[in-house]
Amino acid sequence: MKLKKRDYLVRPIDKYTARIMVEKWHYSGGASKTGVYTHGLFLKEKSFFDEHCLGVAWWLPPIPPAAKSAYPEGNWKKVLALTRLVINPDVPKNGASFLLGNSIKLINKNEWHCLITFADTYKNHTGAIYRATNWEYLGKGKPTPVFVNAKGKIMGKKRGGKNLTTKEMRDMGFNLIGYYPKHKFKMIINKYPSNAF
């Protein structure tokens, strides 16, 4: 069954609601404490209350090296990353592309010129949703460590402005399971910015 676009909408939601969705349905089990945009997918008839959220797109600025490598032709400070995309499994199969497309429409194109996102090879993800929604494939990045705790939650070594050591990660209950690259994708959303720099 396909999602009927007329029955759904995408709107901003608070980070608390977005985090609940991510913790419940995303394989990582968690998300950043910050975000520029958190957008939710709703049935129109149940769109007033955040607790009826069916999916989340979570956006925040990437680390400078990722932004610079993905957007060398522009101002890397105008790059925004999709860090979490999650859908309730009961949503029809094209729900993710509907959420993603409508979330992008809500992003301020004067403020942000380029979007990037990644697909984890650790989870055998290929980025099919990004390929299907016309993102540009940039290839695989270099392998990075993947740390997982006993509950299956994934956490990176970077916490705020600090990179934790492997020992610090272990002390927090996260074990290194290997090094995996990620598929990288980008989308230019403002090809002719008036405030590029």
C-alpha positions, 0 to 999 in steps of 0.5 A: 500500500502506498502513502496517499499524499493528501492524507499526510503532512510534515511540520516542525516538532520539538526535539523531545518528541523527535528523540522519542521517535529516534530512540524507538525506531532508529537503529542508532537508538539516539540522537544529538542534543542539538538540531537546527530542524526537527520535522515530523510526519503526521496524518492530517487528521491527527496532526495537532498533537506531537505524540501522533508523530509517525516519522522524523527528519533531524537536521544539524550542521555537520563537522567542518571536514565533512561540510568542506569535502562535500561542498568545496564550491561554496561556503561550508558554513551553509551546509546542513546534515540530515543526521536521522531519518526514521519512520514508524514501520506501519507507515506506507513504504513511500512515507520516508520519501514523502517526509524527506521531500517535505522536510527539505521544503521547510528548510530556509534556502537562504540560510542553507545552500547544501544538504548532506547525509550518510548511509551506514555500511555497518547496517548494510544500508546503501542509501536507496532512499537518497538515490531515489530522491535525487541526491548526488552520490559522493562515494564512500568515506574512510572507515570510522570506528563503530561503538555499540552498547549491550542494548544495540545503541550506537554512539560516536567518539565525538561528544560536543567539542571533545573526542573520547578515547576508546577506553572512555567509550568502553567505560561508558559501556560501548565496545568497538565492533569494527571500522566501517565506511559510510556512503555520502550524499549531497543535495544543492538546494540553493544554486545561486545564493546571494549571500554565499559568504 
